[in-house]
Amino acid sequence: MKGDPAAQARMDHQLRLLHDDLARLEKRCAALSPPADVTHALRQFKELTPLFETVDSFVTVAGSYAQRLETDKLVQVEEQLTRLQTLLWHLRLTAVAPILECLAEDMRHMPLGSRFVMERWRDRLADLHQHPAVQTGLPPTLLSHIEELTRRLISSAPDLIAFD
């Protein structure tokens, strides 16, 4: 029901939890060492992906739950969620940049199926373009750098072998 004080309290609690999740993810990313080789880079990329997607899913669920709030509270919560998504994407792009750079430096050692992994990443970047408010809050040079690295990796990474 709109205007439910309990709904507002739950939403405030949810936002605090999301901020805590983001802080833990920041610490995890800060502790990453630069990838030494393609294998290490791919491992880091694969380990980080579900962590970011989990937090992003919680932001989406919180956005759905926020629809129960009064209009003025809803606007405030949506602004907070947009800020959280922007921070999450900025952290993600910053963490992924050195990984993609390492991969792009030595594409000849990328394993079969790497193209599929990069195509899934490209699709995730395309999802970002569906949120212009989030995209606007990101450094354009960082985003364009990541998109260019992703295009290069997709064009050169080995695909899975088709057995016909």
Order of alpha helices (4+ residues) and beta strands (2+ residues): alpha-alpha-alpha-alpha-alpha-alpha
